Amino acid sequence: MTRTPNLCPSIALLLLLFLAAPPAASRATNEPPPRLLDLTYTYNVDAPTMPSLRAFNMSTIVKGIQEEGYWLEMNEFCSAEHSGTHVDAPVHFSRTSWPVNDIPLDRLWRVPGVVIDVSEAVATSIDKNYAIPVSDLEAWESQHGAIPDGAVVFLRTGWGAKSHNLDEYSGVDQHGTFNFPGLSKEAGTWLATYGDRNGLSKGVVGVGIDTSSVDVGSSTNYEAHTSMYSHNVYGIENVANLDQLPTTNFLVTVMPMKIGGGSGGPSRIIAELYDESPNSASHDL
């Protein structure tokens, strides 16, 4: 005869609760899955890249049916770290900060995202180099509440609409100067120190923008870069589809190429949308 183990009441209760609980997958079945939105431009010769950098180039090594009868296709590519949709590692403008391979995964994988829309201010600005002031960030916070801890902040300038014309996108003028909107030094500092001011463990972990740089195009000292990257806040430049994101209530995963000691790298950016809006159709870029 099999004897029943003499379990103490507390252990027996825990066992009953465990057996009665449905598996995690079934508990989540009542929640609709998020819609995934790609925030990445396709890496090809049309990928937005600063004219001063090496553009993406891919060449064929082999493509076709082999003698043994199987299909084989292989390519090789060459590109600057900072071409197309890419991550700026903090070391890009801060000697002692993280290279791209050292950015902690909990600052890249499924982190909260918010969108600060300054496109109207950019559109009405006489100066193409609209430097986003702290007041724009504070106005957003007053309307939408605090930025979640560990969040990526996306700055929507509306400049992404120019991405199919790289000269217009870079705003290059007759003097070879670039002209497009970005962050002011003060706004960069405001974002980088957000966690410290509000008693958060991480604060803002990354800042993305729909232009080629977190600084304005005409910048020569890159103060927005240095003000953020010295605090190990990373940048994401040439972000696509920001007009398709809600203001809040989404998660984002940032997947830069893991280049050892890299100052940045091409990156796939994926948003998980939980609150659909009427204009949420994805674009194929």
N, C-alpha and C positions, 0 to 999 in steps of 0.2 A: 504494500500500500504506500502511495506517495504521501509524504507528510507536508503540510502547508507550513511554510516558514513563519515564525513568530515575529511579525513586523511591528515595530512601535507605531502608535497611532499617527504621529507626524509623518513618518515615511510612507505609511499606507495611504494617507491623504494625498501626498504629493504624487504618488504613483497613480491614484485614481484620476487626479486632475490631468496628468500627462496623457493617460490613455483616452480620456474624454475629449481632450482638445483636438480640433481638426488640424490637419497639416497646414503649414504656412501658406502653401499655394492656394488651398481652398478658402482660407480666410481672406485672401486678396481678390477672390473672384468677383466680389461685388463692386470693386473699384475699377472704373474703366482704365485701360492702359493709356499712358501718355502718348501724345503724338510727337514723333521725333522730327526735328528741324535741323537741317544742315546749314551751318553758318560759315561754310568753307567755299572759297572759289576753287574751281577745278585747276589743278596744276598743269598748265600747258603754256604755250607761247603768249597767250592772251591774259595770263594771270597778272593782276596788278602788282607792279614792282617799281620801285624808285628807278628812274632812268640811270642813275649813277651806279647801280648794282648789276651784277651778272644776271641776266634773265634766265628763266627755266629753259632748258633745251634737252630733248630726248632723241636718241638715235637708236635705230634697230640693229641688234647684233645678229639675230636670226629670226626668220618668220616663214614658216611653210611646212609642207609634208617632208619628213625625213626619209632616207633610203629604207629604213626599217618599217616605214608605213605610219608612224605616229606624227601628230602635229606638235611642233615646238615653236614657241614664241618667247623671245627675251629681248629686253631693251636695256640701255644704260642712260642715265640722266646726269646733268650737271646743273647746279643752281647755287645761288647765294643762300646763306642761312636765312636771310631776311627777305625772301621773295614770296609773293603770293600771300595767302593767309598764313601767318606765322606767329610764333611766340617769341617775344624778347625775354631772354633770361635776365634776372637782375644783374648778373655780372656784366651785361652789355654796357652798362654805364656806372658800375660800382665794383671796384676791384675786389673787394672782400665779400661780395654777395654770391648767391648761388649760380653756378652754371646750369644749363638746362637739365642735365641729367641728375642734378641734386634737388630740384624742386620737389618737395614732399608730395606724395600721391594724394594725400587728403586735402591738398590745395588745388587739385586738378580734376578729381573724379567726383561727379555728381554733387557739385557745390551749388549753393543758391545763386541765382542771377537776378539782376535788376537792370532796367534800361532807363537812362536819363536822356530825355529827348530835348536836344537844343537846336533841332533843325529849323525851327521858325526864326530863332535869333540869328542863325547862320545865314538864312535866306535873305533876311532884311539888313544884314550888316554890309556896310560899304566896303570894309576891309575883308578880303578873302581869308586873311589869316586871323579869323575870329578866335581869340584866346578865351576859352571857357572860364568865366570867373567863379570864385567861391559862391557868389550870390546865386548863380544858377543851381549849384548843388544844394545849397541851403533851402532854396525855394522848392526843389523836388522833395527834400526831406520833410518840409512843413506840410506838403500835400499828401505824401505817400507813407510817411513814417520812417522809422530807422532802417538803415541798411542792415540786412541780416549778417550775423557773424560768419566769417569765412566766405563772403560773397565775391563774385566777379561783377564788377560794375561795367556795363556797356554804355558807351557814349554814342548816341545816334545824332550825327551831324547832318545827315541827308546826302553826304558826299558820295555815298556808294552808288547813287544813281548815275554818276559820271564814270563808273569803273570800266565801261566798254570803250572809252576813249582815253587812252593812257596819258596823252598830253593834257587833256582837260582835267583828268583826275589828279595829276601832279601839279597842275596849275602853273607849269613852267612858263616864264615870261621871256622877253627878248634879251634879258640879262642872264638867263639861265637860272634864275631864282625860282624855287618852288613856292607855291601859294595855296594853302588849304588850312582848314580849321584844326584846332587841337586844344590841349589843356594849357592854362596858365601855370606858372610855377606855383603860385599860391594854391590853386585848385589841386595840383598834384600833391602838395604837402598835406592839404586837407584830407584827401583820400588816404594817403599813406599813414597818417596818424589817427585815422578814424577809430580804430580799435583802442588805442591808448586813451583817447579822450572819453570813450564810452565804457571803459572797463571790460572790453571784450578780449577773448583769448587769442583770436586771429585778426579780427578786423577785416579790412578789404584785402583779399589775397591777389587779385588781378584786376587789370583795367583794360577793356577792349574798346576799339574804335573802328569806324568805317572809313578811315583814311590810311595813308601809308605810314603815319607816325603819330604817337601820342602828343608830340609837340606840334606847334604850328609849322607850316611848310617853310616859312622864311627864317626859322630859328637857326642860330649859329652856335648857341651854347647849350641847347637841349636841357633846359632847366626842369621841365616836367619829367623827363626821363630820370635825371639824377635825383630829383626830390622823392620819387617813388621807389626806384630800384635800390637806393641805399637802405631802404626799409624791407628789402626782399619782396616787394610787390612786383609781379611780372606784368608784362604788357602783351596784348594781342592786337596785331595790326592787320589791316585789310580784312576786316570781318564782314561777311556777307549776310544779307537777309535780316538786318536789324529792324527793318520796317515790318517784319513779320512776327516779331516778338511782343508779348504783352509787357506791361511795365514791371510787373512782379509775378510771383507764383510760378516760377519755372526753375528747373535745375539745368546745369550745364556741365559737360565733360570736355576737358581740354586735353588733347593727345599730341603733344609735340614729339617729333622724332628725338629719340634718346641718343643725342650726340655727346660723347664723352668730352667734357670741358667746353661744350658749345656755348656760344653767346646767344643762341636762339636756335630755332629750327622750324621747318614747315610743320603745320599742325592741322589736324582735323578737329573741328569744334562742333559739338552736337548739343542741342537744347532739347529738354523734355518738357513739353507743354501740357499743363494740367487744366488750364482755363482757356478754352478756345475762344477766339474772337472772330468776327465776320471776315477780317482781312488776313486770315492765317494760312492761306494757301502757300505752299513752298515753291520757290523758284529753282529751276535747274541751272546751275552756274558752272 
